[in-house]
Amino acid sequence: MSRQDIENAAPWRIDQLRQLAEKLRSEQAILFTYSRASGTVITTWGSTAEQSAQAAVGANIIKKGWGWPEDTIVESEKVKALRDRIAELEDERDELRYRASGGTL
């Protein structure tokens, strides 16, 4: 199983982990799974962006301790989405300021 296959399956794994965490009344969860085909896979979930970020930090600490490659040390998808949205809003703000100052597009 390739890394891309694992990443493609991530939304399903995250949803399953979310369901389990909600049943357990947990705000965040880190799941370690292993198969011969994919090796060890770590999936994280958090009920909010903050909880998601904390779960990702926890998983990253473990990955670093296990000597995983640097490209596996990742940020929470919820946090990435918020950062992207902030960048979009900043671009919109800058465009509005430019127009308000008499500039043309």
N, C-alpha and C positions, 0 to 999 in steps of 0.2 A: 504494500500500500504506500503510495507516494505522500509526500507532505501536502500536496495540493488536494489529494483525496481526503486527507484528515481535515484540512481547512474547509473543504466543501461540506463536510459532515458537521461542522461546528454549530450551525444554527439548531440542528436537531439535538445535539448533545446539550447545548445550553438550555433549550426548552425543557428537556428531560430533567436536567439538574434544577432548573427553576421550580418545576412541579414538585420534586422531592423536597427542596428547601422549604417551599411553602407548606407542604404537609408537615414538615418538622418544625414549622414556625420559626425558621431561621432567616436572618437578614442577609447572609452571605454564605457561600459554599465554595469549596475547592474539591474537585473530584479527580482522583488519579486512577487511570485505567491502563491495563496492559494487554496486548495481544501479540502473538508472533508476527502478525501481518503489519501492525502499525507501531509496535514498540510501546513505550509509555506515552500516554497522552494526558495532559492536564487541562481540565476545563474549569472555568470560574464563573460565578454568577453573583450578582448583588441586587438587592431590591431597589436601590437608588444608584445614581452615578457615584456617590461617595462610597457606598458599600461595595459597589462593583470595583472601584479603584482599590479599595483596601484588600479585597480578595485577590486582585491581580498582583498587588505588591507582595502579598503572602506567597503566592505561587512563584513569583519571580525570585524571592529569597531562596526558596527551596531549589529552583532550577539552578541558580548560581552556586548553591552549596553542592549540587550534584555535578557541577562542571558542564552544564548544557551550553551549547553555542550561544553567543551573544544575540544572534538574530531571533532566538526563541524568547528573549526577555522582552515582553510586550506590554503595552498599556491597555487598560480596559476599553472595550469597544464603545461603551457608553461615554467614557471620557473623551475618546477620539471624536465621537459624533458631536459632543458639546464643543470641543475645540474647533471643529469644522464649522459649526453653526456660528460661533463667536466670530470667526474669520469672515464669514459671509455677512454678518451684521455690521462688522467694522468696515467692510468694503462698501456696503450700502450707505452707511453713515458718511464715509468719505465722499461718495458720489453726490449725496445730498448737499454736503458742505460746498463742494465744488460748484454745483448748480446755483446754490444760494449766493455764492460769491460773484455770480455773473459769468462764470465759465460756460463753455459750450462743450457738448460731447460729440 
